[in-house]
């Protein structure tokens, strides 16, 4: 009986400790970002330019640096530090801490490619969810319209952040928007949050909860559902492989695909046009979504049978 009670106490401690860390970072990250953006505006534009109208290359460079620093300092490094309290190894970049997070585990390149294929097949469904949300929000009164306007503001910011006029600048954008977030967010949400929630709750709840907070983290209420779905998929491939490199590469490919589409669209129209260009009829999406989902299920079954880690 005492062993059972001790096990429950340990699980409760892990759950509340993990939830506290999650809450602190979810609050600190946007707070830090807001403070830094305010500072950038005051220094580079004297506080007189609307953030949506940022055109200065100097401002753009600083914003990208702030974005990268925020991910590394407020998400990536704290997780490596906190993991030491679980493993008992306080060295920031120790093998024990990396092993706990799933860094350095052996994996199959075929498994990685199959997982990436899965996220590509998931894109039509995610896009359909975004379209459905965009259609429903105006029908929810002032609240829905406010969410839609918030989403447009966020998209304007992303267009500004992702704009690249040369190959070297595009590589920098890839680093800031695709590489660093894929590494830092997967270390945090999958390597630390999900793994601890799996231990304190169970695998299903761990994946479900970490995927939900992944969606909330991006501060995009209008896209909460598609972001959560993406978080669940990333959580699934991490749980099945216990190799953090797999969700990192999947996350990178998802971000890189979005960035590439944005650059392609941007070459033919300005930012305002991008926001208003979602006019694909819903009925034309249905066959594509159904076929891609069917193929996605087949890929998932193959991935599960061939590359999932065997558990006792």
N, C-alpha and C positions, 0 to 999 in steps of 0.2 A: 504493500500500500504506500509506504514512504517513497519507494522508487517511482511509482506512478505520480505521486504528488510532486516529487522533485522534477520529473520530466515536464509536468504541466507548468510548474513555476519557471523552468528554463525557457519553455516555448513562449510563455507570456512575457518574459523579460525580453526575449529576442523581438517579439512583435512590437512591444511598446517602444523599445529602443530604436528599431527600424522606422517606425511611424514618426517618432520625434525627429530623427535625422531627415526624413522625407519632408516633413512640415517645414523645418528650418530652411532647407534648400529651396523648396517651392516658394517660400516667402523671400528669401535673400536674393535669389537669382533675378527676378524681375525688379526688385527694389534697387539692386546694384545697377542693373541696366538702365532704369529710369534716371537714377542719379548721374550716371556717366553720360547719358544722352543729353541731359540738361546742361551738363558741364561743356559738352561738345558744342552745343548751340551757342552758349554764351561766349566761348572762346573763338569760334570760327565764323559765326554769323551775327554776333552781338545780340543774340536773342530776338532778332527781328524777322527771321525767315520761318515760314510754316514748314514743319518737318516733312510734310508731304511734297513740298516744292524744293527740297534739297537738290542743288545742282553742283555745288562746289566739289571739285575733285579732292580737295584737302579734307572736307567734311567726310566724304565717302571713305577715304583711307582710314581716318580716325575711327569711324563707326565700325569698320571691319575689324580693326585691331581690338576695339572694345568687345565686340562679339566673340572673338577668339579667346581673349583673356578671360572673359566671363565664364565660358565653357570650361576652360582648363582649371582656373583658380577656384571656382565655386562649385564645380561638379566633379571633374576628374580627380584632382589632387586630394580633396577631402575624403573621397571614397577610399583611396589608397591608404590614407592615414587611419581612417576608422576601421578598416579591415584588420589592421594590426591589433586592435583590441579583441577581435574574435580569434585570430590565429595565435596571439601571444607574441608575434614577431613585429616589433615596432619599427623596423626598417621600412622606409617608404616603398622601395622597389624590390622587396625581397621575393624570392621564389615561392615561399609559403603563401604570401598574400596574393601573388599572381595565380597560384594554383587554386586558391579558394574562389577567386573570381572567374576562373575558367580560362585564364590567359596562359598560353603555352601548351595546351592540351593538343595531342595529335588528332588530326582529322583527315578526311578524304577530300581531295579536290573535286571528285565527282559529287560528293555530298554538298559541297559549297555551291557548285554549279546548279544542282537540283534545287537547292534552297533559293537561289537567285531566280531560277526559272519560275518558282512558285510566286515570288513577289511580283514578277512581271505579269504573270497570269492574273494576279489579284488586282491589277491596276484598273481594268474596266469596271469591276465591282465597286472599288473605292471611288472612282470618278462618278459612277451612278449615285452613290450615297451623297456625294457633294452636290450633284445636280438636284437630287430630291430635297436636300436641305435648303438649297437656294430657292427652290420653288415654294417650299412650305413656309419659310420665315416671313415673307410679306403678309401671309394670312394669319399671323399670330399677333396682329395689332402693333402697337408702338414698341413693345418688347422685341418682337421679331424683327421689326425694321431697324431697331437700334443694333441688334446683333449683326444684321446684314451690313449696316454701315461700318460697324467695327471691323468686320471681315474685309471690307473694301480698303479700309485704312491700313490694315495689316498687309494686304496684298500690294498696296502701293509701296509700303516700306520694303517688302521683299524684292519688288521690282527694282527699287533704288539700290538695295544692297547687292543684288545679283547682276547689275548692269556691268557689262565688260565690252570694251572697244578694241581689245587686242588679245592675242593668244596668251601673252604673259599675264595679263589682268584676269583672263578667264581661269587660268591655273590658280591664281590667288583666290578667286571666288570659289573654286572647287575646294580648296583647302579650308576656307572659312565656313562654307555652307554644307559641304558634303563630308569631308574627311574628319575634321575636328568634332563636329556633333556626333558622327557615327561612333567614334571611339569613346568620347566622354559620356554620352548618353547611354550607350550600351554597358559601359563599366558600372554606371550608376543604377539604371533601371533593371537590367538583367543580372549583372554580376553581383550586385549588392542587394537591392530591394527585392527582386523576385526570389533570389536564392534564400534570403532570410524569411520571406513570407512563406515560401514552400516548406521550410523547416518548422515554422511556428504554426502554420495553418495546415495546408496540404498543397500538392502541386497544382491542382485545378484552381484553387482560390488564389494561390500565389501568382499564377499567370494572369488570371482575370483582374486581380487588384492592381498589379504592376502595369498591366496594359491600360487600365483606366487612368491611373495617375500619369502615365506617359501622355495620354491624350490631353489631360488637364494641364500638364506642364507647358504645352505649346501656346496656351492663352488664346485659343481660337475657338470660342464656343460654337460657332457655326460649323466647324469641322471636327467637333469633338468625337462624333461617331466614327468617321473614317480613320481618324488618328488612333482611336482606341482599337479598331480592327487591326490596324497595322501593328500596334503594340502587342496585341495578342499573337499575331503571327511571329513576330520577333521573339516573343516569350516561348512560343511552342518550339521553334528550332533550337533555341538555347537549352530548353529542358531536355529535348531529345538527344542533343549532341554533347552537352556540357562543355562545349568549346566556344568561348566568347567570340572567337574570330568569325564564326559563321554569322551570327546576327550583326556583327560589325560590318561585314562585307555586304550583307543583304541591306542593311540600313544605308550604307554608302551608295549602293546601286539605286535604291529608291530615291535618295536625295539628288544623285547625279542625273537621273532620268528627269526629275522635275525641273532641275536647273537647265538641262539641255532643251527641254520643251519651251521653257521660258525664254531662253536665248533665241530659239528659232522663231517664236512668235514675236519677240521684241524687234527682230530684224525687219519685220514688215509693218509694225504699228507701234504707237506710243503706249505708255503705261495705261492711260485711261481706256484705250481700246481693248486692252487685255482684260480689264475687269468686266467690260460689257459684252465680251465676245462669246459668252456661254449660251449659244442658241441651238445646240444640237438637240433635235427632237428626242424626247424620252423613248418613244416607240422604236426608234432606230437603234437604240442601245441594247434593247432587250435580248435579241439573238446573240450579240457579241458577249454580253454579260453572262448569259446562260452557258454558252460554249466555253468561255474562259473559266467559269467556275467549275464546269465538269472536268476540264483538263487540270485545273488546280487540285481538285480532289484526287485525281489519279496521281499527280506528282506528289501530293502529301502522303498517299498510301505507299508509294514507292520509297519515298524518303524515310518513312517510319520503319518499313520492313528491312531496308538495306543499311541505314546509317544511324539508327537510334542506338544510344548506349544501353547495353544490357544492364538491368538492375536486379539486385538480389531479391 
